[in-house]
Amino acid sequence: MQKPTTSRRSFVKGVAGFGAALALPNSRVLGANGDIRVGVVGVNGRGGAHLDAFSKMSGVRVAAICDIDPAVLEPRVIRLSEQQGIKVQGFADMREMLDSGEIDVFATATPNHWHSLAGIWALQAGKHAYVEKPISHNVWEGRQLVKVARKQNLMCQGGTQSRSMETIKNAVAYVRSGSIGKIQFVKGCCYKARPSIGKGANGAIPKNLDYDKWCGPAAMEQPLRRKKFHYDWHWFYEYGNGDMGNQGIHQMDVATWFLGVSELSPVVMSIGGRVGYDDDGESANTQIVWHDYPDAPLIFETRGLPRDKAAQTSGWKPMDVPEEFAAKSSGIAVVVQCEGGRVYCSSGGEVAVTDNSGKEITKIEGKNGGQDHFANFIAAVRSGKREELNADCEVTHYSSALCHTGNISHRLGQKMTDGEIKERIKGDQLLADRYAAMADHLAKNDVDVKGKALTLGPSLKFNPKTEWFEGNGDLDAPANALATRSYRKGYEVPKDV
């Protein structure tokens, strides 16, 4: 591990002092009485849910927090120290936190480009790891994370918390029982408002933030190609994976759960684009990804524009919902079409089952606790039984990588006219129907698809055993280059694990 600089050591020492000053006279020593000590890295956004969940569990304490932004780190160290009555250590470098002896369990909610490497470092340091979704920034590094978890024989849970929703679990069991016949297709929907991020870029890097560490494995970009430093990195491929790899990975994960697949699809293709506005973002805000599994296709649809043009002036509401369940309120959902009926699962765990005419067949119920996924991870840490994890890292690797391969097809595609796209996909009626639905949605938002507005990605063959693109001629090399990345020195994902 890299030796800390004097300034970083001074800062860490100062932050750790907050906890010491606030610790109550009768505060317990962490690690005693079977307590599990958790360290959380990246606490500006989703990391807040990690802090809340772990700090409230019996026999579990947040012992350390790491963030490269002191404006984020300091108040959270103070707050958690006060709430727990126990000194919380603050770190500006996750390597120091891992090497400190302060933690048993590691949880990361950093930006996507850090997920796999942070998890690998934690596992190599002997810590059980909870890694937020997507568990990787690219296909290859996700598999490397799984290999390290297996080698170290440690628990590694992916942050796909739908796996801990009882209603969805029960819905999967119902479909798998054959009660409504064979699955014909599964459709994941990420219909979520994503307005323009603006144009002009050259945003400011937050004062005192360690930008080198924030970039980590990714290129150290200056000037920024975005105005807003936090969150808008999602829409740039150097750091994020678009909304399919942000919100949509949850629905991708549920879709694979219903299908019962435990490998990546042998063929993938994409249709989509960033349309409806002109901004600095890269990733598609409207997209269909087709995963051609042998038994039934997995279709994934992203829509960032609202229901129509008028909604763009009213808070980007309402959003579309799956047409099979038009009465539902959420378009962030999964639809499972079977021979004798269909199932709807929302991101919040709402489930509906109808016949093909829309009449309710049965009710599926269950508990959907918001913190169950964290609790499941801690229970598996205590038992040492990997099979008890609801979302072992390999499960989340597959759902994450399905987002990545879909984006690879998009990035290697060409802009085509509406007529050209229709001609290329006319051999598959289901795909043609889904494209027609996309085109209709865009027309309602005044997007003209007659010209070359959308990109048709190539239909790419993929070897699920080797997890590389194979059999695509000259496209294999560029596709496989996007299935991994060039890592900056000092932040490489290890090749030999």
C-alpha positions in Angstrom: 0.0 0.0 0.0 1.1 3.5 -0.8 2.6 5.4 2.2 0.4 8.3 3.3 1.6 11.9 2.6 2.1 14.1 5.6 -0.9 16.2 4.8 -3.2 13.1 4.5 -1.8 11.7 7.8 -2.5 15.0 9.5 -6.0 15.1 8.1 -6.8 11.6 9.1 -5.5 12.1 12.6 -7.6 15.2 13.0 -10.8 13.5 11.8 -10.2 10.6 14.1 -10.1 13.1 16.9 -13.7 14.0 16.5 -14.8 10.6 17.6 -12.4 10.6 20.6 -13.7 14.0 21.7 -17.3 12.8 21.4 -17.0 9.3 22.8 -19.1 8.9 25.9 -17.4 7.8 29.2 -19.2 4.4 29.1 -18.8 3.8 25.4 -18.0 0.2 24.5 -14.9 -1.1 22.9 -15.6 -2.2 19.3 -14.9 -5.8 18.6 -16.0 -6.9 22.1 -18.9 -9.2 22.7 -19.0 -10.4 19.1 -19.6 -6.9 17.6 -19.0 -6.7 13.9 -17.1 -3.5 13.1 -18.0 -2.0 9.7 -16.1 0.5 7.6 -18.0 2.4 4.9 -16.3 4.2 2.0 -18.1 6.8 -0.2 -20.8 8.4 2.0 -22.0 11.3 0.0 -25.0 9.6 -1.6 -26.0 6.0 -1.3 -23.4 5.5 1.4 -25.8 7.3 3.8 -28.1 4.3 3.6 -25.2 2.0 4.5 -24.4 4.1 7.6 -28.0 4.2 8.6 -28.5 0.4 8.2 -25.3 -0.8 9.8 -25.4 1.6 12.7 -28.8 0.5 13.8 -28.2 -3.3 13.8 -27.8 -5.1 17.1 -24.2 -6.3 17.5 -23.0 -4.2 14.6 -21.3 -0.8 14.7 -19.9 1.6 12.1 -16.3 1.8 13.3 -14.8 3.8 10.4 -15.9 6.1 7.6 -13.8 6.9 4.5 -14.4 9.7 2.0 -12.0 11.7 -0.1 -14.1 14.9 0.4 -13.5 16.3 3.9 -16.7 18.4 3.6 -18.5 15.1 3.4 -16.4 13.1 5.8 -16.2 15.3 8.9 -19.9 15.9 9.6 -20.6 12.2 9.2 -17.9 11.2 11.6 -19.3 13.6 14.2 -22.9 12.5 13.7 -22.1 8.8 13.9 -19.9 9.2 16.9 -22.7 11.0 18.7 -25.4 8.6 17.6 -23.5 5.4 18.6 -21.7 6.8 21.6 -18.6 5.2 20.2 -15.6 6.8 18.6 -15.8 6.5 14.8 -12.5 6.7 12.9 -12.3 8.9 9.8 -10.1 8.1 6.8 -9.3 9.9 3.6 -7.8 6.8 2.0 -9.6 3.4 2.0 -6.2 1.6 2.0 -5.4 3.1 5.4 -8.9 2.1 6.7 -8.4 -1.5 5.5 -4.9 -1.6 7.1 -5.9 0.1 10.4 -7.3 -3.0 12.3 -10.4 -1.0 13.0 -12.9 -3.0 10.8 -14.0 -6.6 10.1 -16.4 -5.7 7.3 -16.1 -3.3 4.4 -19.0 -1.6 2.5 -18.5 0.6 -0.5 -20.9 3.1 -2.2 -18.3 4.9 -4.3 -18.9 5.8 -7.9 -19.2 2.8 -10.3 -15.6 3.0 -11.6 -14.3 2.2 -8.1 -16.6 -0.7 -7.1 -14.6 -3.7 -8.2 -11.2 -2.4 -7.2 -12.5 -1.3 -3.8 -14.1 -4.7 -3.2 -10.9 -6.5 -4.3 -8.7 -4.5 -2.0 -11.1 -5.2 0.9 -11.2 -9.0 0.2 -7.4 -9.1 -0.2 -7.1 -7.4 3.2 -9.3 -10.2 4.7 -12.5 -8.2 5.0 -15.9 -9.3 4.1 -17.3 -6.9 1.5 -20.6 -5.4 0.6 -20.2 -3.8 -2.9 -22.8 -1.5 -4.3 -24.5 -2.1 -7.7 -23.3 -2.3 -10.4 -20.7 -4.5 -8.8 -18.3 -3.5 -11.7 -17.6 -0.8 -14.2 -16.9 -3.4 -16.9 -17.3 -7.2 -17.5 -13.7 -8.3 -16.9 -13.2 -6.6 -13.5 -16.5 -8.0 -12.2 -15.2 -11.5 -12.8 -11.9 -10.6 -11.1 -13.9 -9.6 -8.0 -15.7 -12.9 -7.9 -12.4 -14.8 -8.3 -10.9 -12.9 -5.3 -13.9 -13.6 -3.2 -13.7 -17.3 -3.9 -10.0 -17.4 -3.3 -10.3 -15.6 0.1 -13.4 -17.5 1.0 -15.1 -14.4 2.3 -18.6 -13.1 2.0 -19.1 -10.6 -0.9 -22.7 -9.3 -1.3 -23.8 -7.2 -4.3 -26.1 -4.2 -3.6 -29.0 -5.6 -5.6 -31.4 -5.4 -2.8 -34.5 -6.6 -4.7 -33.1 -10.1 -4.0 -34.1 -9.5 -0.3 -37.7 -8.5 -1.2 -40.0 -11.3 -0.1 -42.8 -10.4 -2.5 -40.4 -10.6 -5.5 -38.9 -13.8 -4.2 -42.4 -15.3 -3.9 -43.3 -14.1 -7.4 -40.2 -15.8 -8.8 -41.2 -19.1 -7.1 -44.7 -18.7 -8.5 -43.5 -18.4 -12.1 -40.9 -21.1 -11.7 -43.6 -23.5 -10.5 -45.1 -23.3 -13.9 -48.5 -22.0 -12.6 -48.9 -19.7 -15.7 -46.9 -21.7 -18.2 -43.6 -21.2 -19.8 -41.9 -17.8 -19.9 -42.1 -16.2 -23.4 -40.0 -13.1 -22.6 -39.0 -11.0 -19.6 -38.9 -7.2 -20.0 -37.0 -4.9 -17.6 -38.1 -1.3 -17.6 -36.2 1.7 -16.4 -38.7 4.4 -17.2 -37.2 7.1 -14.9 -37.1 10.9 -15.4 -33.6 12.1 -16.5 -33.7 15.8 -17.6 -30.8 17.4 -19.4 -27.6 17.9 -17.4 -26.9 21.1 -19.4 -24.3 22.1 -21.9 -21.0 23.9 -21.5 -19.3 21.5 -19.1 -16.0 22.7 -17.4 -17.5 22.2 -13.9 -15.7 22.9 -10.7 -13.9 20.1 -8.7 -15.0 20.5 -5.1 -12.5 22.4 -3.0 -10.2 20.1 -0.9 -11.5 17.0 -2.6 -8.6 14.6 -3.5 -9.4 14.4 -7.2 -6.6 11.9 -7.9 -8.2 9.4 -5.6 -11.7 10.2 -6.8 -10.6 9.2 -10.3 -8.8 6.1 -9.1 -8.8 3.6 -11.9 -10.3 6.0 -14.4 -8.7 8.8 -16.4 -8.0 12.0 -14.5 -10.1 14.2 -16.7 -9.4 18.0 -16.7 -11.3 20.1 -17.6 -14.5 18.3 -16.6 -16.9 17.4 -19.3 -19.8 18.0 -16.9 -21.0 21.0 -14.9 -22.1 19.1 -11.9 -19.3 17.1 -10.3 -21.3 14.7 -8.1 -23.9 12.3 -9.6 -23.7 13.4 -13.2 -20.6 11.2 -13.7 -23.3 8.5 -14.2 -23.8 9.7 -17.8 -20.1 9.4 -18.8 -18.7 6.0 -19.8 -15.3 6.7 -18.1 -17.0 6.6 -14.7 -20.6 5.3 -15.1 -22.8 3.0 -17.1 -25.8 5.2 -18.0 -29.2 4.6 -16.3 -29.3 1.0 -17.3 -26.3 0.4 -15.1 -27.5 2.9 -12.4 -31.2 2.3 -11.6 -31.8 -0.3 -14.3 -29.4 -2.9 -13.0 -31.9 -3.7 -10.2 -34.5 -4.5 -12.9 -32.0 -6.4 -14.9 -31.2 -8.4 -11.9 -34.8 -9.3 -11.2 -35.3 -10.2 -14.9 -32.4 -12.7 -14.7 -33.8 -14.1 -11.5 -37.1 -14.9 -13.2 -35.3 -16.5 -16.1 -33.1 -18.6 -13.8 -30.0 -17.8 -15.8 -26.5 -18.0 -14.3 -24.4 -16.8 -17.2 -24.3 -13.9 -19.7 -26.4 -14.0 -22.9 -24.8 -15.5 -26.0 -26.0 -12.7 -28.2 -26.7 -9.0 -27.4 -27.7 -6.0 -29.4 -28.9 -2.4 -28.7 -31.1 0.3 -30.2 -31.1 3.7 -28.7 -29.6 7.2 -28.3 -29.4 10.3 -26.2 -32.4 12.2 -27.6 -34.9 14.9 -26.7 -32.3 17.5 -25.7 -28.7 18.4 -26.5 -26.4 18.2 -23.5 -23.0 17.1 -22.4 -24.0 13.5 -21.4 -22.8 10.5 -23.3 -25.0 7.5 -22.3 -28.3 6.7 -23.9 -31.4 8.1 -22.3 -33.7 6.0 -24.5 -32.6 2.4 -25.3 -33.7 -1.2 -26.0 -31.2 -3.9 -25.2 -32.0 -7.4 -26.5 -30.3 -10.4 -24.7 -31.0 -13.4 -26.8 -31.1 -16.3 -24.2 -31.9 -19.7 -25.7 -35.1 -20.3 -23.7 -36.6 -16.8 -23.7 -35.3 -13.3 -24.5 -34.5 -10.7 -21.9 -35.5 -7.3 -23.2 -34.3 -4.2 -21.3 -35.8 -0.8 -22.0 -34.6 2.6 -20.7 -36.7 5.7 -21.1 -35.5 9.0 -19.5 -38.0 11.2 -21.2 -41.5 11.6 -19.7 -44.8 10.4 -21.1 -45.0 13.3 -23.6 -43.7 16.8 -24.4 -46.1 18.5 -22.1 -44.8 16.6 -19.1 -41.4 18.1 -19.7 -42.7 21.4 -18.4 -44.4 19.9 -15.3 -41.6 18.3 -13.4 -41.1 15.5 -16.0 -44.2 13.7 -14.7 -45.9 11.4 -15.5 -43.5 8.8 -16.8 -44.5 5.8 -18.9 -45.5 2.5 -17.3 -45.4 -0.9 -18.9 -48.3 -1.1 -21.3 -49.2 -4.6 -20.0 -49.9 -2.9 -16.6 -51.2 0.5 -17.6 -53.0 1.0 -14.3 -49.8 0.8 -12.3 -47.9 3.9 -11.1 -44.3 2.9 -11.5 -42.4 2.4 -14.8 -39.4 1.1 -12.9 -40.4 -2.5 -13.1 -40.1 -5.9 -14.6 -42.8 -7.7 -16.7 -42.7 -11.4 -17.1 -44.8 -12.6 -20.0 -45.8 -16.3 -19.8 -48.1 -18.5 -21.9 -51.0 -18.2 -19.5 -50.5 -14.8 -17.9 -48.0 -12.1 -16.8 -46.4 -10.8 -13.7 -45.5 -7.2 -12.7 -42.8 -6.4 -10.1 -42.1 -2.8 -9.3 -38.8 -1.5 -7.8 -40.6 -1.1 -4.5 -41.6 -4.8 -4.4 -45.3 -4.4 -5.6 -46.4 -7.5 -7.4 -49.4 -8.2 -9.7 -50.3 -11.3 -11.5 -52.9 -11.3 -14.3 -54.1 -13.5 -17.1 -53.4 -12.3 -20.7 -56.6 -10.2 -20.7 -55.6 -8.3 -17.6 -57.7 -10.1 -15.0 -56.1 -10.7 -11.6 -55.2 -14.4 -11.1 -53.7 -14.4 -7.6 -52.2 -12.2 -5.0 -48.6 -12.5 -4.0 -47.6 -10.9 -0.7 -44.6 -10.7 1.6 -42.5 -8.3 3.6 -40.3 -5.8 1.8 -38.1 -4.3 4.5 -35.7 -1.6 3.3 -32.8 -2.9 5.4 -33.2 -6.6 4.9 -30.4 -6.8 2.3 -27.8 -5.4 4.7 -29.1 -7.7 7.5 -28.8 -10.7 5.2 -25.2 -9.8 4.5 -24.3 -9.5 8.2 -26.1 -12.8 8.9 -24.0 -14.6 6.3 -20.9 -13.0 7.7 -21.8 -14.4 11.1 -22.6 -17.9 9.8 -19.8 -18.1 7.3 -22.1 -19.7 4.8 -22.0 -18.1 1.3 -25.1 -19.9 0.2 -27.1 -17.7 2.7 -26.3 -14.5 0.8 -29.3 -13.3 -1.2 -27.0 -11.6 -3.8 -23.6 -13.3 -3.8 -21.2 -11.2 -5.9 -21.3 -13.7 -8.8 -25.1 -13.2 -9.1 -24.7 -9.4 -9.2 -21.7 -9.8 -11.6 -24.1 -11.3 -14.2 -26.7 -8.6 -13.9 -24.1 -5.9 -13.9 -22.3 -7.4 -16.9 -25.6 -7.6 -18.9 -25.8 -3.8 -18.6 -22.2 -3.5 -19.8 -22.5 -5.8 -22.8 -25.7 -3.9 -23.9 -23.8 -0.6 -23.7 -20.9 -2.1 -25.7 -23.3 -2.9 -28.6 -24.6 0.7 -28.4 -21.1 2.2 -28.4 -20.1 0.2 -31.4 -23.3 1.0 -33.3 -24.1 3.4 -36.1 -26.8 6.1 -36.4 -29.5 5.0 -38.8 -32.8 6.2 -40.0 -36.1 4.8 -38.8 -36.5 2.9 -42.1 -33.0 1.4 -41.9 -33.6 0.2 -38.3 -36.9 -1.4 -39.2 -35.4 -3.2 -42.2 -32.6 -4.6 -40.0 -34.9 -6.0 -37.3 -37.9 -7.1 -39.3 -37.0 -10.7 -38.8 -38.0 -10.7 -35.1 -41.6 -9.6 -34.5 -41.2 -9.1 -30.8 -38.1 -6.8 -31.2 -39.9 -4.9 -34.0 -42.9 -4.4 -31.7 -40.7 -3.1 -28.9 -39.0 -0.7 -31.3 -42.4 0.6 -32.5 -43.3 1.3 -28.9 -40.1 3.2 -28.4 -40.6 5.2 -31.6 -44.1 6.1 -30.4 -42.8 7.2 -27.0 -40.3 9.4 -28.7 -42.8 10.9 -31.1 -44.9 12.0 -28.1 -41.8 13.9 -26.9 -41.4 15.5 -30.4 -38.3 13.5 -31.2 -38.1 12.8 -35.0 -36.8 9.3 -35.5 -37.2 9.5 -39.3 -33.7 10.9 -39.6 -30.6 9.4 -38.0 -31.6 10.1 -34.4 -31.0 6.6 -33.0 -28.0 4.2 -33.0 -28.4 0.6 -34.1 -25.8 -1.5 -32.3 -24.4 -4.7 -33.9 -25.8 -8.1 -32.8 -22.7 -9.3 -31.0 -21.9 -13.0 -30.2 -20.6 -13.5 -26.7 -19.0 -16.6 -25.1 -20.6 -17.0 -21.7 -17.9 -19.5 -20.6 -14.9 -17.3 -21.4 -16.8 -14.0 -20.9 -15.3 -12.5 -24.0 -16.8 -11.5 -27.3 -16.1 -14.2 -29.9 -17.1 -14.9 -33.5 -17.7 -11.3 -34.5 -14.8 -10.9 -36.9 -13.3 -7.4 -36.8 -15.7 -6.4 -34.1 -14.2 -8.8 -31.5 -11.2 -6.5 -30.7 -13.1 -3.3 -30.1 -15.9 -5.1 -28.2 -13.4 -6.8 -25.9 -11.5 -3.5 -25.4 -14.7 -2.1 -24.0 -15.2 -5.2 -21.9 -12.3 -4.1 -19.8 -10.4 -0.8 -19.5 -7.0 0.8 -19.3 -6.2 1.3 -15.6 -4.2 4.2 -14.2 -0.9 3.3 -12.5 -1.5 2.4 -8.8 -5.1 1.7 -9.4 -5.0 -1.5 -11.5 -7.4 -4.3 -11.0 -5.0 -7.3 -10.5 -4.8 -9.8 -13.4 -3.5 -12.7 -11.4 -5.8 -13.4 -8.5 
